[in-house]
Amino acid sequence: MSRFSQAQAAKAAWAWSTMPVMWCAAASWKAATWTPGIGIGPKHGPHGPLPYFRPVTPAPPLPSLNTMNTVERPTGPGGMLVDIGLGVVFALGIAFSAYMLIDSWGEAYWIFTTAVAVVMCALALLRERQRLWTAAAGVAVTAVAVVVSLVAELPQEPSPMAALALAVLVGSSIRMLPAWPAVAIAAGGVAVTALTWASGPTGVTAMATMLVVGGLVAGPPLRAFAPGRRSGASAAEPSLPSRARQ
């Protein structure tokens, strides 16, 4: 072996022999000069060591389809056809009632009955927007109209079209509203119908009673089979994220 090779071998042997000593010296110096809170070691706060990773607030659970409100929803094609049919019936009925009042009572007695019928029919056609308040307003308008017709000796209220609109509002409320509001609207419809009998039994009274009773009878079966009510009932069950957390 040449002198050059012997010198290189000696340097390599010296480097390998001193490497552990250098590592020990570096570790001792690091331990002696390390300051808490600096470097990659654990951080210290006023109440002790802090976690290495910053705490992250858990994300809120995603909404489940079971928690969606399906009771108040836009009218579908079937509902639009029903409303169109009701609108046609309301318009023809109001026009016919006004003609009959002009022919029998004369003068301007038809104006009050027509105005009440128009308001009631408008509330019935707008029931999808807000079922509770449209139904409550319909019951209130009918009660006021009945009292005014008795006091002022106007044509008896509710007229057939106003009674039909009230029946639609009562039946729709029983079908879609929660239990207590539906019961309140139904009780209001019964009270208004009973008030109409204060002027005695007439054809108008009998027709109004039959229409409102029809709404009261048709409401519960429609409520039992209403898709919105079945979906709304399932909303009380825990959603999928809630079950996962449990």
NORKAUR-V689990 format. One line per field, one symbol per residue. psi: psi as a letter, one per 30 degrees, with the letter a starting at -180 (. if undefined). Layout:
psi->???
//
This chain:
psi->kleeeeeeeeeeeeeeffeeeeeeeeeeeeeegkkkfkaglklkafgaklkekkkkkkklkkklffgkjgejllkaeeeeeeeeeeeeeeeeeeeeeeeeeeeeeabgffeeeeeeeeeeeeeefgffejeeeeeeeeeeeeeeeeeeeeeghlkklkleeeeeeeeeeeeeeeeflleeeeeeeeeeeeeeeeefffgljleeeeeeeeeeeeeeefeeeeeegkeeeeeeeffflkleeeeee.
//
